[in-house]
Amino acid sequence: MKAPTLPDTKMERLVFLGWNDTGAQKKFIIAKHDGQLTGVQGSFTPVSKKGICAFCHQNERVGLFKADIKAKGNTDNFRAIGQYICADSLACSAHVQSTDRLDAFIRELKS
């Protein structure tokens, strides 16, 4: 997994770090959650029209970010949890006013 290279000054201002692997249609997100850095990966399918991002609540180019998690009680079953989020994670992170939506999404994936 190859993360993007950013200057330290940009890293200090990020709410989360995210990047796309367009060849594999994946998105990776690293965010602080419950005082720890937490990584999330999932599929990312861009859509052709602008939409409202679940994290920053801006009208931007978005895509469906979908992560599979194990279903409770049965280790053989998985379920997908998805949100429409910005394709450009750096711009999204800059627009985030509150981490509530991002935290709720990560909490749901971790539960």
C-alpha positions as CSV (number, residue, x, y, z in Angstrom):
1,M,0.0,0.0,0.0
2,K,1.5,3.3,-1.1
3,A,0.3,6.4,0.8
4,P,0.6,9.9,-0.8
5,T,3.5,12.1,0.2
6,L,2.5,15.3,1.9
7,P,4.6,18.1,3.5
8,D,4.4,18.2,7.4
9,T,2.5,21.5,7.2
10,K,-0.4,19.9,5.3
11,M,-0.4,16.8,7.6
12,E,-1.0,19.0,10.6
13,R,-4.2,20.5,9.1
14,L,-5.8,17.2,8.0
15,V,-8.8,15.8,9.7
16,F,-8.2,12.5,7.9
17,L,-5.8,11.3,5.2
18,G,-7.4,9.5,2.3
19,W,-6.3,8.4,-1.1
20,N,-7.6,6.4,-4.1
21,D,-6.1,3.4,-5.8
22,T,-7.9,3.9,-9.1
23,G,-6.5,0.7,-10.7
24,A,-8.1,-1.4,-8.0
25,Q,-11.1,0.9,-7.4
26,K,-10.2,1.2,-3.7
27,K,-10.1,4.1,-1.2
28,F,-8.0,4.2,1.9
29,I,-8.7,6.4,4.9
30,I,-6.7,7.0,8.0
31,A,-8.3,9.1,10.8
32,K,-8.0,9.6,14.5
33,H,-10.8,7.7,16.2
34,D,-11.2,7.3,20.0
35,G,-7.7,8.7,20.4
36,Q,-6.0,6.3,18.0
37,L,-5.2,6.3,14.3
38,T,-7.6,4.0,12.6
39,G,-7.4,2.8,9.0
40,V,-10.3,1.9,6.8
41,Q,-10.3,0.5,3.3
42,G,-13.0,-0.2,0.9
43,S,-14.2,-0.1,-2.7
44,F,-14.7,3.3,-4.3
45,T,-16.9,3.8,-7.3
46,P,-17.1,7.4,-8.6
47,V,-20.4,8.8,-9.9
48,S,-20.8,11.0,-12.9
49,K,-22.6,13.8,-11.2
50,K,-21.8,16.0,-8.2
51,G,-23.4,15.1,-4.9
52,I,-23.4,15.9,-1.2
53,C,-20.4,14.3,0.7
54,A,-21.4,12.4,3.9
55,F,-18.2,13.7,5.7
56,C,-17.8,17.4,4.7
57,H,-21.4,18.0,3.5
58,Q,-20.2,19.9,0.4
59,N,-21.6,19.6,-3.1
60,E,-18.5,17.9,-4.8
61,R,-17.5,15.1,-7.1
62,V,-18.4,12.0,-5.0
63,G,-18.3,8.3,-5.2
64,L,-19.7,5.4,-3.2
65,F,-17.2,4.3,-0.6
66,K,-18.2,0.8,0.6
67,A,-16.5,-1.3,3.2
68,D,-17.4,-5.0,4.1
69,I,-17.6,-6.0,7.7
70,K,-18.4,-9.3,9.3
71,A,-22.0,-9.7,10.3
72,K,-22.7,-10.1,14.0
73,G,-23.1,-13.6,15.3
74,N,-21.9,-15.3,12.1
75,T,-18.3,-15.3,11.0
76,D,-19.2,-16.5,7.4
77,N,-21.5,-13.6,6.6
78,F,-20.4,-10.1,5.6
79,R,-22.4,-6.9,5.1
80,A,-21.4,-3.7,3.3
81,I,-21.6,-0.3,4.8
82,G,-21.3,2.6,2.4
83,Q,-21.4,6.4,2.1
84,Y,-21.1,8.8,-0.7
85,I,-17.9,10.8,0.0
86,C,-15.7,13.2,-1.9
87,A,-13.4,11.7,-4.6
88,D,-10.7,14.3,-3.5
89,S,-9.9,13.4,0.1
90,L,-7.6,16.4,0.6
91,A,-10.3,18.8,-0.3
92,C,-12.8,16.9,1.7
93,S,-10.6,17.0,4.8
94,A,-10.1,20.7,4.4
95,H,-13.9,21.3,4.3
96,V,-14.8,19.1,7.3
97,Q,-16.4,21.3,10.0
98,S,-17.2,18.5,12.4
99,T,-15.8,15.0,12.6
100,D,-19.2,13.6,13.9
101,R,-20.2,12.0,10.5
102,L,-16.7,10.5,10.0
103,D,-16.6,9.2,13.6
104,A,-20.0,7.6,13.2
105,F,-19.0,5.9,10.0
106,I,-15.8,4.5,11.6
107,R,-17.7,3.4,14.7
108,E,-20.2,1.5,12.6
109,L,-17.4,-0.2,10.8
110,K,-15.7,-1.2,14.0
111,S,-18.8,-2.4,15.8
